[in-house]
Amino acid sequence: MFDSFLDPAILCFFLGIAATLIKSDLEVPSPLPRLFSLYLLLAIGLKGGFELAHTGLQAQGFAVLGMALAASALVPWLAFPLLAKRVGRKNAAAIAAAYGSVSAVTFITGVSWLETSNTPFSGYMVAALAVMESPAIVSGMLLSKKRGEDKQGFREAVREALTNGSVVLLLGALLIGWISGEKGAKSLEVFTGPLFKGVLLLFLLDMGLVAARRFGGLKKRASFLLAFGFLFPLSIGLLGLLSGKLLGLPPGDLLLWCLLCGSGSYIAVPAAMRLAVPKADPSLYITLPLAITFPFNILLGIPLYDFLIQSLA
C-alpha cells in the first residue's frame, strides 16, 4: 500500500500542495489544464473503446451499466438527509449531486494504477464512467427544488447535464475506439500509451495546486464536513466492492467500480449546480470532493480497495 505514495503522479500531486502551502509562485498556465483534461478524457475513452472492440459488450457489461445508472441516481438521495440539517437544503442538494456523480481524474489515476501492475480492465467501465455524470445532476436538482419552483431553469439544467462536454467526449471517444478497433489501437499506440503518464503528471501537479487553495472553504463546520468527505464516499465505495463482487467483476473492473462509487465530481456537477442551484455555496460543493475526497482516494482509497480485492480473491 505504501508504494502508492512513491508513484510519480501522486508525488506530483503532493508537490502542488506543498508549493501552495509555502506560497510559491509555481503555477500551470491557465489554458493548459483544460488541454490536459481534454487529452486524458479522450485517451481513456479511446482505450476503453479499443478494449470493448477486443472483448465485446457481454451481459456483464450491460449489468454494470445498469448498476452505474442506478448508483448515480440513488446516491444523492442517501447523502442528502445527512447534509440537509447541517448545511441547508440547497447546499445539501449540490453536495449530494457531487457524490452521486464521479471524478474522471480519480478513475484515470485508477487506470494508471492498473496499468502499472499489468491488471486488465474492461472497456465498458469507461462507458460506466460516462453515464454516471448526468443522473446524479438530475437527482441533485430534484432534491434542491420545492414544488412550484422554476421549471424552465430545471429543464435547462437537465439539458446541460445530458450534453455536458466531458460526457460527450468520453462517449464519443469510446465509440471511435470501438469502431476503429485493433487497427486504431495500433495507430494511436503512442497517444494512448507513453504520452498518457506524462500528461497525468502535469495534470496532477495542477490538481495539487488547486486542491490546496480550496482548503480554506471548509473552515465552517470543518469537523462534520471533513468526516463526511472521508467516510461517506468510503462507505459507498465499500458497497460498490460488495455489489461488484456479487456480480463477479474481475479485479481490474472491481477496482474501477469502487472508485466510480466512492468518488465525487468537482467539474461536471459544479458547472451544472451553478446554473441549477445558484444559491448553493460553491466553496462547499467544489471544495469537499476536490480537497478532501479526491486526495483521499488517490493516496489511500486506491491501494485500500486494491488490497481488499486481492484479499477477497
PERAFEN-V205161 format. One record per helix or strand of 2 or more residues. SS is the DSSP state (H for helix, E for strand). FROM is the first residue (numbers start at 0). TO is the last residue. Records with the same first field share a line. If there is no record, write none. Layout:
SS=FROM-TO ; FROM-TO
This chain:
H=1-5 ; 7-20 ; 29-54 ; 58-86 ; 88-99 ; 103-115 ; 123-130 ; 133-143 ; 150-161 ; 164-186 ; 188-191 ; 193-217 ; 221-246 ; 250-260 ; 267-275 ; 281-284 ; 286-311
